[in-house]
Amino acid sequence: MDKDFEAVIGLEIHAQLKTRTKIFCTCSAIFGGEPNSDTCPVCLGLPGALPVLNKEVVSMATKAALALNLHINHESIFARKNYFYPDLPKGYQISQYDRPFSERGWVEIPTSERDEQGRAVEWKKKRFHITRLHIEEDAGKSIHDGMPQSATKSYVNLNRSGVPLVEIVSEPDFRSSWEAYDYVQYLRKTLLYAGVCDGNMEEGSLRCDANVSVRLRGAEKFGTKAEIKNLNSFRFLQKALDYEIDRQIKTIKEGGKITQETRLWNDKEGKTYVMRSKEEAHDYRYFPEPDLPPLTVSTQYIEDISQHLPELPEARRERLQHLYELTMEESMLLTQTKEMADYYEQVTEASGNARLAANWVLSELLRELKNAGKEITECPVTARDFGDLVKLIADNTISGKMGKEVFEKMFQTGKSPQLLIEELGLKQITDPAEIESIVKTVVAANPKQFEQYKQGKQALFGFFVGQVMKASQGKVNPQLTNDILKKILDA
Amino acid sequence: MSITRQDVEKIAALANLALTEEEIQTFTVQLSSIVSYVEKMNELDTTDVEPMSHSTLSGDTSYTRREDDPKPSLGADLALSNAPDSGDGHFKVPKVIG
């Protein structure tokens, strides 16, 4: 980014709540049914159908709001947002407008710019403010390509019509694409921890729009903003923002003007392009939804729910970092999901060695999971068994190298480390007397090399280590072997 | 307040309605008379009255919220049966984005 300019970014996140049914009717809200099969008069917008609010939506919205430090209004109202589009069968979306469910929240999270290789430069904590979180219904899905008559028709699937959403609107607090990236990552993590959204961006459970403008560094007034849509992956989000920031700076430096418009990210071309001009766009004519009473939540209700919220990602990350003396990166990776953090803490507890547990979880476990295409929840190795393995490595029963072999087998078979060490005959030899007898045999079998060593050819030390390893099939403890070998050779 | 021809044209555009010249004139008169009728309420002094968006009592949620239990839906065939145009399990509409 040009040093004279700074970017101003605000984000709107739409998150699907993972209820079983839709927000205002009893149709299934689960993704992936046959097109238009999960529909009824309410979500098809048939005349006379009336909405009834799903209790679970209120409960999940409350969890999300609390997790983001939002102030929940005891009374909020639903409003009709009127616009005309084929995937919105009623001609209006039931949303919230001037009295939203919750307002004035924040998150305080680590964020960092990234170098060319994508590595974090320096993590710093920063507070980002959240304007509001409100409840609304999703629209259906329009398909414009790939159908038999796509040349002349758009196809509409209304399964998604009426799926519950929360819209989370941030303040224009982000000054770079990476700040925005870190914030959306954190928001996703928080919603997952709170158990209210599955966070799947490809399936559209989490969608992101960004408002982007640039201004001269130090200027107070915001520049004209462009809205960017279609940011349906973290990579897209970051790339699209960087592209848009550069485009705006370039335009201004060349004496041009930024127009207020909606732009779409096209990943194939690596560009944003204009979708439609904002001027001719929407006049939503919001008004209170007469078919739904005001949404009330009591202090007692909010308190009951707050007691069931888990420890939130940043609090947990900080606790783990300090308690187990982890680096920022380690603590971030280990708290990526609640399940990962639970697993790590269980391994730590079972092994009594937080440092070694972190190393093994972050290297061996993550690699095996990635290779197998598995989530931590599908991990074939129990945290208990993993903890036992770490313990066996820590007390030198087996070497780190053997540990890797054992872990791979554990991952393949689900067997305990003790059983596998037995089966593979891998137990490390740590008895000094036993090692000494192997060393003596090896030295006696190589008199020529022993003689040369004695005459000062120190490099032959490595040769003897190798021979001892070979003789013991790699089972001797390396440190002890070194010590004993030195003692005998130098005697 | 009376409704102008521009108001009617704007409302029609927002609703994607193509109105004839005759309809525009009719609706301008009709909408004006509806709005004037409702405006009669402005004669009341509401200085000390709290704004109210709904006539229902708030607070009692027992009859206004339901459990998160799925019930059978209509299914695609029935859902599509009233559609002017459908195919491949979808509603079909004139192409929206070219």
Interface residues (C-beta under 8 A of the other chain):
Chain A: T19 R20 T21 T26 C27 S28 E34 P35 N36 S37 D38 T39 C40 P41 L44 V52 L53 N54 K55 E56 V57 V58 E75 I77 N82 Y83 F84 Y85 P86 G91 S142 I143 H144 M147 P148 Q149 S150 A151 T152 K153 S154 Y155 V156 N157 L158 D283 R285 P288 P290 L292 P293 P294 T296
Chain B: K10 L14 A15 N16 S53 H54 T56 L57 S58 G59 T61 T64 R65 R66 E67 D68 D69 P70 K71 S73 L74 G75 A76 A79 L80 D85 G87 D88 G89 H90 F91 K92 V93 P94 K95 V96 I97
